[in-house]
Amino acid sequence: MNKIYYIVAEHLFCVEGSESVLELLTNYKPFKTGTGNDALFCLSVAKGEPVNYIEEMRQDEEGQDIVCGHTEQGDAVFEFRWDGRTAGWLVCSAGYRQGTLYLSGFQVKAAIDNALMIQFAMASACMRTALFHAAAVSLDGKGYMFLGKSGTGKSTHARLWIQNLHGVELMNDDNPAVSVKPDGTAVVYGTPWSGKTPCYKNISAPLGGIVLLSQAPFNKIARLNGIGAYAAIVPSISGKRWDSKLADGLHDTENTLATNIPVWHLDCLPDADAAHLCKDTIAR
């Protein structure tokens, strides 16, 4: 078994597997580093048989199912399915520091990506780090994130910034990471996970603002405060919220972001005016 180390959002982790498995991880190359100590987590990848577990809940999105549960011994289990077929079973020990992905041979790369995203999100949840379902761009040295339900237009709005505003760079189109610092500031990072848009950049920027998007027949933006800002952030953060320890860690991160980072709600059309209005308001 070969082992490769990566750093994402300043967290070191490793992947262990056969040469043929590790060759699939092309989107992780910008994050590759030398061997290191005190990794946040390690994932071992191997072929395996179905894992017996007790189901807790499942998530269904765009033809993909993730079924969450636990073994009789208490290890966390995540089963990845596409169109009813299982691609693999991720089994993690307490703290999510050690994980094993048992592959079925179907959708191998997607199963590995899902396993690493989940283990990263879970292992970092109590370290003031969160993996967002969002699009992130940078402008003039700051990062901005666009949130919303699937199909709301996060990628479209990011693309409108790039097409209509000078100096904008796409940081990540689906799963940026955010780390909250001791002084309450935050940094947004590119990651190896970027959905349908191949954007795997090992870059970061101070987080300047968060925008919740809603489709509308007009363009209008308003600042959110207090519980409104908190409520806008929570649905976009990946996490196992029925685990009290992880939930407490995520709450601390979410509360700090809602308190210290400007959060906005943008009702918008998919047009250039929406991009200009948003930028002129949040990036002043």
Contacts in CASP RR format, 6 or more apart in sequence:
PFRMAT RR
TARGET T0000
AUTHOR 0000-0000-0000
METHOD contacts of the structure
MODEL  1
MNKIYYIVAEHLFCVEGSESVLELLTNYKPFKTGTGNDALFCLSVAKGEP
VNYIEEMRQDEEGQDIVCGHTEQGDAVFEFRWDGRTAGWLVCSAGYRQGT
LYLSGFQVKAAIDNALMIQFAMASACMRTALFHAAAVSLDGKGYMFLGKS
GTGKSTHARLWIQNLHGVELMNDDNPAVSVKPDGTAVVYGTPWSGKTPCY
KNISAPLGGIVLLSQAPFNKIARLNGIGAYAAIVPSISGKRWDSKLADGL
HDTENTLATNIPVWHLDCLPDADAAHLCKDTIAR
1 16 0 8 1.000
1 17 0 8 1.000
1 18 0 8 1.000
1 44 0 8 1.000
2 16 0 8 1.000
2 17 0 8 1.000
2 18 0 8 1.000
2 19 0 8 1.000
2 22 0 8 1.000
3 14 0 8 1.000
3 15 0 8 1.000
3 16 0 8 1.000
3 17 0 8 1.000
3 35 0 8 1.000
3 42 0 8 1.000
4 14 0 8 1.000
4 15 0 8 1.000
4 22 0 8 1.000
4 25 0 8 1.000
4 28 0 8 1.000
4 32 0 8 1.000
5 12 0 8 1.000
5 13 0 8 1.000
5 14 0 8 1.000
5 32 0 8 1.000
5 33 0 8 1.000
5 34 0 8 1.000
5 35 0 8 1.000
5 36 0 8 1.000
5 39 0 8 1.000
6 12 0 8 1.000
6 13 0 8 1.000
6 14 0 8 1.000
6 15 0 8 1.000
6 28 0 8 1.000
6 31 0 8 1.000
6 32 0 8 1.000
6 33 0 8 1.000
6 192 0 8 1.000
7 13 0 8 1.000
7 31 0 8 1.000
7 33 0 8 1.000
7 202 0 8 1.000
8 31 0 8 1.000
8 120 0 8 1.000
8 177 0 8 1.000
8 189 0 8 1.000
8 190 0 8 1.000
8 191 0 8 1.000
8 192 0 8 1.000
9 124 0 8 1.000
9 129 0 8 1.000
9 177 0 8 1.000
9 178 0 8 1.000
9 179 0 8 1.000
9 187 0 8 1.000
9 189 0 8 1.000
9 190 0 8 1.000
9 191 0 8 1.000
9 204 0 8 1.000
10 179 0 8 1.000
10 189 0 8 1.000
11 40 0 8 1.000
11 120 0 8 1.000
11 123 0 8 1.000
11 124 0 8 1.000
11 127 0 8 1.000
11 129 0 8 1.000
12 33 0 8 1.000
12 36 0 8 1.000
12 38 0 8 1.000
12 39 0 8 1.000
12 40 0 8 1.000
13 39 0 8 1.000
13 40 0 8 1.000
13 41 0 8 1.000
13 42 0 8 1.000
13 43 0 8 1.000
13 116 0 8 1.000
13 119 0 8 1.000
13 120 0 8 1.000
13 123 0 8 1.000
14 39 0 8 1.000
14 41 0 8 1.000
14 42 0 8 1.000
14 43 0 8 1.000
15 22 0 8 1.000
15 25 0 8 1.000
15 28 0 8 1.000
15 42 0 8 1.000
15 43 0 8 1.000
15 45 0 8 1.000
15 112 0 8 1.000
15 116 0 8 1.000
16 42 0 8 1.000
16 43 0 8 1.000
16 44 0 8 1.000
16 45 0 8 1.000
17 44 0 8 1.000
17 45 0 8 1.000
17 46 0 8 1.000
18 45 0 8 1.000
18 46 0 8 1.000
21 45 0 8 1.000
21 108 0 8 1.000
21 112 0 8 1.000
24 108 0 8 1.000
24 109 0 8 1.000
24 112 0 8 1.000
25 112 0 8 1.000
25 192 0 8 1.000
27 113 0 8 1.000
27 192 0 8 1.000
27 193 0 8 1.000
27 194 0 8 1.000
27 198 0 8 1.000
27 200 0 8 1.000
28 192 0 8 1.000
28 200 0 8 1.000
29 200 0 8 1.000
30 192 0 8 1.000
30 200 0 8 1.000
30 201 0 8 1.000
30 202 0 8 1.000
31 191 0 8 1.000
31 192 0 8 1.000
31 200 0 8 1.000
31 202 0 8 1.000
39 97 0 8 1.000
40 97 0 8 1.000
40 120 0 8 1.000
40 123 0 8 1.000
40 124 0 8 1.000
40 127 0 8 1.000
41 96 0 8 1.000
41 97 0 8 1.000
41 98 0 8 1.000
41 99 0 8 1.000
41 119 0 8 1.000
41 120 0 8 1.000
41 123 0 8 1.000
42 97 0 8 1.000
42 98 0 8 1.000
42 99 0 8 1.000
43 90 0 8 1.000
43 99 0 8 1.000
43 100 0 8 1.000
43 101 0 8 1.000
43 115 0 8 1.000
43 116 0 8 1.000
43 119 0 8 1.000
44 98 0 8 1.000
44 99 0 8 1.000
44 100 0 8 1.000
44 101 0 8 1.000
45 100 0 8 1.000
45 101 0 8 1.000
45 103 0 8 1.000
45 112 0 8 1.000
45 115 0 8 1.000
46 100 0 8 1.000
46 101 0 8 1.000
46 102 0 8 1.000
46 103 0 8 1.000
47 102 0 8 1.000
47 103 0 8 1.000
47 104 0 8 1.000
47 105 0 8 1.000
48 89 0 8 1.000
48 102 0 8 1.000
48 103 0 8 1.000
48 104 0 8 1.000
49 102 0 8 1.000
50 86 0 8 1.000
50 89 0 8 1.000
50 104 0 8 1.000
51 71 0 8 1.000
51 77 0 8 1.000
51 79 0 8 1.000
51 89 0 8 1.000
51 91 0 8 1.000
51 102 0 8 1.000
52 71 0 8 1.000
52 72 0 8 1.000
53 69 0 8 1.000
53 70 0 8 1.000
53 71 0 8 1.000
53 77 0 8 1.000
53 79 0 8 1.000
53 89 0 8 1.000
54 69 0 8 1.000
54 70 0 8 1.000
54 71 0 8 1.000
54 72 0 8 1.000
55 67 0 8 1.000
55 68 0 8 1.000
55 69 0 8 1.000
56 68 0 8 1.000
56 69 0 8 1.000
56 70 0 8 1.000
56 242 0 8 1.000
57 67 0 8 1.000
57 68 0 8 1.000
57 69 0 8 1.000
57 242 0 8 1.000
58 65 0 8 1.000
58 66 0 8 1.000
58 67 0 8 1.000
58 68 0 8 1.000
59 65 0 8 1.000
59 66 0 8 1.000
59 68 0 8 1.000
61 150 0 8 1.000
62 150 0 8 1.000
63 82 0 8 1.000
63 83 0 8 1.000
64 80 0 8 1.000
64 81 0 8 1.000
64 82 0 8 1.000
65 79 0 8 1.000
65 80 0 8 1.000
65 81 0 8 1.000
65 82 0 8 1.000
65 84 0 8 1.000
66 78 0 8 1.000
66 79 0 8 1.000
66 80 0 8 1.000
66 81 0 8 1.000
66 114 0 8 1.000
66 118 0 8 1.000
67 78 0 8 1.000
67 79 0 8 1.000
67 81 0 8 1.000
68 76 0 8 1.000
68 77 0 8 1.000
68 78 0 8 1.000
68 240 0 8 1.000
69 76 0 8 1.000
69 77 0 8 1.000
69 78 0 8 1.000
70 76 0 8 1.000
70 77 0 8 1.000
71 77 0 8 1.000
71 91 0 8 1.000
74 94 0 8 1.000
75 91 0 8 1.000
75 92 0 8 1.000
75 93 0 8 1.000
75 94 0 8 1.000
76 91 0 8 1.000
76 92 0 8 1.000
76 96 0 8 1.000
76 122 0 8 1.000
76 240 0 8 1.000
77 89 0 8 1.000
77 90 0 8 1.000
77 91 0 8 1.000
77 92 0 8 1.000
78 89 0 8 1.000
78 90 0 8 1.000
78 92 0 8 1.000
78 114 0 8 1.000
78 115 0 8 1.000
78 118 0 8 1.000
79 86 0 8 1.000
79 88 0 8 1.000
79 89 0 8 1.000
79 90 0 8 1.000
80 86 0 8 1.000
80 87 0 8 1.000
80 88 0 8 1.000
80 89 0 8 1.000
80 90 0 8 1.000
80 107 0 8 1.000
80 110 0 8 1.000
80 111 0 8 1.000
80 114 0 8 1.000
80 115 0 8 1.000
81 87 0 8 1.000
82 106 0 8 1.000
82 107 0 8 1.000
82 110 0 8 1.000
85 104 0 8 1.000
85 106 0 8 1.000
85 107 0 8 1.000
86 104 0 8 1.000
86 106 0 8 1.000
87 103 0 8 1.000
87 104 0 8 1.000
87 105 0 8 1.000
87 106 0 8 1.000
87 107 0 8 1.000
87 108 0 8 1.000
87 110 0 8 1.000
87 111 0 8 1.000
87 114 0 8 1.000
88 101 0 8 1.000
88 102 0 8 1.000
88 103 0 8 1.000
88 104 0 8 1.000
88 105 0 8 1.000
88 106 0 8 1.000
88 111 0 8 1.000
89 101 0 8 1.000
89 102 0 8 1.000
90 99 0 8 1.000
90 100 0 8 1.000
90 101 0 8 1.000
90 102 0 8 1.000
90 114 0 8 1.000
90 115 0 8 1.000
90 118 0 8 1.000
90 119 0 8 1.000
91 99 0 8 1.000
91 100 0 8 1.000
91 101 0 8 1.000
91 102 0 8 1.000
92 98 0 8 1.000
92 99 0 8 1.000
92 119 0 8 1.000
92 122 0 8 1.000
93 99 0 8 1.000
95 122 0 8 1.000
95 123 0 8 1.000
96 119 0 8 1.000
96 122 0 8 1.000
96 123 0 8 1.000
97 123 0 8 1.000
99 115 0 8 1.000
99 119 0 8 1.000
101 111 0 8 1.000
101 112 0 8 1.000
101 115 0 8 1.000
103 111 0 8 1.000
103 112 0 8 1.000
104 111 0 8 1.000
113 192 0 8 1.000
113 193 0 8 1.000
116 192 0 8 1.000
116 193 0 8 1.000
117 131 0 8 1.000
117 175 0 8 1.000
117 193 0 8 1.000
117 238 0 8 1.000
118 238 0 8 1.000
120 131 0 8 1.000
120 177 0 8 1.000
121 130 0 8 1.000
121 131 0 8 1.000
121 238 0 8 1.000
121 239 0 8 1.000
122 239 0 8 1.000
122 240 0 8 1.000
122 246 0 8 1.000
124 130 0 8 1.000
124 131 0 8 1.000
124 177 0 8 1.000
125 239 0 8 1.000
125 240 0 8 1.000
125 246 0 8 1.000
125 249 0 8 1.000
125 250 0 8 1.000
125 253 0 8 1.000
126 245 0 8 1.000
126 246 0 8 1.000
126 248 0 8 1.000
126 249 0 8 1.000
128 179 0 8 1.000
128 180 0 8 1.000
128 181 0 8 1.000
128 249 0 8 1.000
128 252 0 8 1.000
128 253 0 8 1.000
128 256 0 8 1.000
129 177 0 8 1.000
129 178 0 8 1.000
129 179 0 8 1.000
129 180 0 8 1.000
129 253 0 8 1.000
130 177 0 8 1.000
130 178 0 8 1.000
130 237 0 8 1.000
130 238 0 8 1.000
130 250 0 8 1.000
130 253 0 8 1.000
130 254 0 8 1.000
131 175 0 8 1.000
131 176 0 8 1.000
131 177 0 8 1.000
131 191 0 8 1.000
131 193 0 8 1.000
131 237 0 8 1.000
131 238 0 8 1.000
132 145 0 8 1.000
132 147 0 8 1.000
132 175 0 8 1.000
132 176 0 8 1.000
132 177 0 8 1.000
132 178 0 8 1.000
132 236 0 8 1.000
132 237 0 8 1.000
132 238 0 8 1.000
133 147 0 8 1.000
133 148 0 8 1.000
133 174 0 8 1.000
133 175 0 8 1.000
133 236 0 8 1.000
133 237 0 8 1.000
133 238 0 8 1.000
134 145 0 8 1.000
134 146 0 8 1.000
134 147 0 8 1.000
134 148 0 8 1.000
134 154 0 8 1.000
134 172 0 8 1.000
134 174 0 8 1.000
134 175 0 8 1.000
134 176 0 8 1.000
134 236 0 8 1.000
135 145 0 8 1.000
135 146 0 8 1.000
135 154 0 8 1.000
135 155 0 8 1.000
135 157 0 8 1.000
135 158 0 8 1.000
135 170 0 8 1.000
135 172 0 8 1.000
135 173 0 8 1.000
135 174 0 8 1.000
135 176 0 8 1.000
136 143 0 8 1.000
136 144 0 8 1.000
136 145 0 8 1.000
136 146 0 8 1.000
136 158 0 8 1.000
136 170 0 8 1.000
136 171 0 8 1.000
136 172 0 8 1.000
136 173 0 8 1.000
136 176 0 8 1.000
136 188 0 8 1.000
136 190 0 8 1.000
137 143 0 8 1.000
137 144 0 8 1.000
137 146 0 8 1.000
137 158 0 8 1.000
137 161 0 8 1.000
137 162 0 8 1.000
137 168 0 8 1.000
137 169 0 8 1.000
137 170 0 8 1.000
137 171 0 8 1.000
138 144 0 8 1.000
138 168 0 8 1.000
138 169 0 8 1.000
138 171 0 8 1.000
138 203 0 8 1.000
138 205 0 8 1.000
139 161 0 8 1.000
139 165 0 8 1.000
139 167 0 8 1.000
139 168 0 8 1.000
139 169 0 8 1.000
139 279 0 8 1.000
139 283 0 8 1.000
140 167 0 8 1.000
140 283 0 8 1.000
141 205 0 8 1.000
141 206 0 8 1.000
142 205 0 8 1.000
142 206 0 8 1.000
142 207 0 8 1.000
142 208 0 8 1.000
142 209 0 8 1.000
142 283 0 8 1.000
143 171 0 8 1.000
143 188 0 8 1.000
143 205 0 8 1.000
143 206 0 8 1.000
143 207 0 8 1.000
143 208 0 8 1.000
143 209 0 8 1.000
144 207 0 8 1.000
144 208 0 8 1.000
144 209 0 8 1.000
144 210 0 8 1.000
144 211 0 8 1.000
144 282 0 8 1.000
144 283 0 8 1.000
145 176 0 8 1.000
145 178 0 8 1.000
145 188 0 8 1.000
145 207 0 8 1.000
145 209 0 8 1.000
145 210 0 8 1.000
145 211 0 8 1.000
146 153 0 8 1.000
146 154 0 8 1.000
146 157 0 8 1.000
146 158 0 8 1.000
146 211 0 8 1.000
146 213 0 8 1.000
147 154 0 8 1.000
147 210 0 8 1.000
147 211 0 8 1.000
147 212 0 8 1.000
147 213 0 8 1.000
147 232 0 8 1.000
147 233 0 8 1.000
147 235 0 8 1.000
147 236 0 8 1.000
148 154 0 8 1.000
148 212 0 8 1.000
148 213 0 8 1.000
148 214 0 8 1.000
148 235 0 8 1.000
148 236 0 8 1.000
149 235 0 8 1.000
152 213 0 8 1.000
152 214 0 8 1.000
152 215 0 8 1.000
153 213 0 8 1.000
153 215 0 8 1.000
153 270 0 8 1.000
154 173 0 8 1.000
154 213 0 8 1.000
155 173 0 8 1.000
155 174 0 8 1.000
155 196 0 8 1.000
155 197 0 8 1.000
156 270 0 8 1.000
157 211 0 8 1.000
157 213 0 8 1.000
157 266 0 8 1.000
157 268 0 8 1.000
157 270 0 8 1.000
157 274 0 8 1.000
157 275 0 8 1.000
157 278 0 8 1.000
158 170 0 8 1.000
158 173 0 8 1.000
159 170 0 8 1.000
160 270 0 8 1.000
160 271 0 8 1.000
160 272 0 8 1.000
160 274 0 8 1.000
160 275 0 8 1.000
161 168 0 8 1.000
161 275 0 8 1.000
161 278 0 8 1.000
161 279 0 8 1.000
162 168 0 8 1.000
162 169 0 8 1.000
162 170 0 8 1.000
163 272 0 8 1.000
163 275 0 8 1.000
164 272 0 8 1.000
164 275 0 8 1.000
164 276 0 8 1.000
165 275 0 8 1.000
165 276 0 8 1.000
165 279 0 8 1.000
169 203 0 8 1.000
170 197 0 8 1.000
170 199 0 8 1.000
171 188 0 8 1.000
171 189 0 8 1.000
171 190 0 8 1.000
171 199 0 8 1.000
171 201 0 8 1.000
171 203 0 8 1.000
171 205 0 8 1.000
172 189 0 8 1.000
172 190 0 8 1.000
172 191 0 8 1.000
172 193 0 8 1.000
172 194 0 8 1.000
172 199 0 8 1.000
172 201 0 8 1.000
173 194 0 8 1.000
173 195 0 8 1.000
173 196 0 8 1.000
173 197 0 8 1.000
173 199 0 8 1.000
174 193 0 8 1.000
174 194 0 8 1.000
174 195 0 8 1.000
174 196 0 8 1.000
174 197 0 8 1.000
175 191 0 8 1.000
175 193 0 8 1.000
175 194 0 8 1.000
175 195 0 8 1.000
175 238 0 8 1.000
176 188 0 8 1.000
176 189 0 8 1.000
176 190 0 8 1.000
176 191 0 8 1.000
177 188 0 8 1.000
177 189 0 8 1.000
177 190 0 8 1.000
177 191 0 8 1.000
178 186 0 8 1.000
178 187 0 8 1.000
178 188 0 8 1.000
178 189 0 8 1.000
178 207 0 8 1.000
178 253 0 8 1.000
178 257 0 8 1.000
179 186 0 8 1.000
179 187 0 8 1.000
179 189 0 8 1.000
180 186 0 8 1.000
180 253 0 8 1.000
180 256 0 8 1.000
180 257 0 8 1.000
181 187 0 8 1.000
184 256 0 8 1.000
184 260 0 8 1.000
185 206 0 8 1.000
185 207 0 8 1.000
185 260 0 8 1.000
186 206 0 8 1.000
186 207 0 8 1.000
186 256 0 8 1.000
186 257 0 8 1.000
186 260 0 8 1.000
186 261 0 8 1.000
187 204 0 8 1.000
187 205 0 8 1.000
187 206 0 8 1.000
187 207 0 8 1.000
188 204 0 8 1.000
188 205 0 8 1.000
188 206 0 8 1.000
188 207 0 8 1.000
189 203 0 8 1.000
189 204 0 8 1.000
190 199 0 8 1.000
190 200 0 8 1.000
190 201 0 8 1.000
190 202 0 8 1.000
190 203 0 8 1.000
190 204 0 8 1.000
191 200 0 8 1.000
192 200 0 8 1.000
194 200 0 8 1.000
207 257 0 8 1.000
207 261 0 8 1.000
208 261 0 8 1.000
208 262 0 8 1.000
208 282 0 8 1.000
208 283 0 8 1.000
209 261 0 8 1.000
209 262 0 8 1.000
209 263 0 8 1.000
209 264 0 8 1.000
209 282 0 8 1.000
210 232 0 8 1.000
210 233 0 8 1.000
210 257 0 8 1.000
210 261 0 8 1.000
210 262 0 8 1.000
210 263 0 8 1.000
210 264 0 8 1.000
211 221 0 8 1.000
211 263 0 8 1.000
211 264 0 8 1.000
211 265 0 8 1.000
211 266 0 8 1.000
211 278 0 8 1.000
211 282 0 8 1.000
212 224 0 8 1.000
212 232 0 8 1.000
212 263 0 8 1.000
212 264 0 8 1.000
212 265 0 8 1.000
212 266 0 8 1.000
213 266 0 8 1.000
213 268 0 8 1.000
214 265 0 8 1.000
214 266 0 8 1.000
214 267 0 8 1.000
214 268 0 8 1.000
215 267 0 8 1.000
215 268 0 8 1.000
215 269 0 8 1.000
216 267 0 8 1.000
216 268 0 8 1.000
216 269 0 8 1.000
217 269 0 8 1.000
218 267 0 8 1.000
218 268 0 8 1.000
218 269 0 8 1.000
219 266 0 8 1.000
219 267 0 8 1.000
219 268 0 8 1.000
219 269 0 8 1.000
219 271 0 8 1.000
219 273 0 8 1.000
219 274 0 8 1.000
219 277 0 8 1.000
220 266 0 8 1.000
220 267 0 8 1.000
220 268 0 8 1.000
221 264 0 8 1.000
221 265 0 8 1.000
221 266 0 8 1.000
221 267 0 8 1.000
221 268 0 8 1.000
221 277 0 8 1.000
221 278 0 8 1.000
221 281 0 8 1.000
221 282 0 8 1.000
222 264 0 8 1.000
222 265 0 8 1.000
223 262 0 8 1.000
223 263 0 8 1.000
223 264 0 8 1.000
224 232 0 8 1.000
224 263 0 8 1.000
224 264 0 8 1.000
224 265 0 8 1.000
225 263 0 8 1.000
226 258 0 8 1.000
226 259 0 8 1.000
228 258 0 8 1.000
228 263 0 8 1.000
229 257 0 8 1.000
229 258 0 8 1.000
229 259 0 8 1.000
229 263 0 8 1.000
230 254 0 8 1.000
230 255 0 8 1.000
230 258 0 8 1.000
232 258 0 8 1.000
232 263 0 8 1.000
232 265 0 8 1.000
233 254 0 8 1.000
233 257 0 8 1.000
233 258 0 8 1.000
233 263 0 8 1.000
234 254 0 8 1.000
237 250 0 8 1.000
237 253 0 8 1.000
237 254 0 8 1.000
239 246 0 8 1.000
239 250 0 8 1.000
240 246 0 8 1.000
240 247 0 8 1.000
241 247 0 8 1.000
241 250 0 8 1.000
257 263 0 8 1.000
262 282 0 8 1.000
264 278 0 8 1.000
264 281 0 8 1.000
264 282 0 8 1.000
266 274 0 8 1.000
266 277 0 8 1.000
266 278 0 8 1.000
268 274 0 8 1.000
268 277 0 8 1.000
268 278 0 8 1.000
END
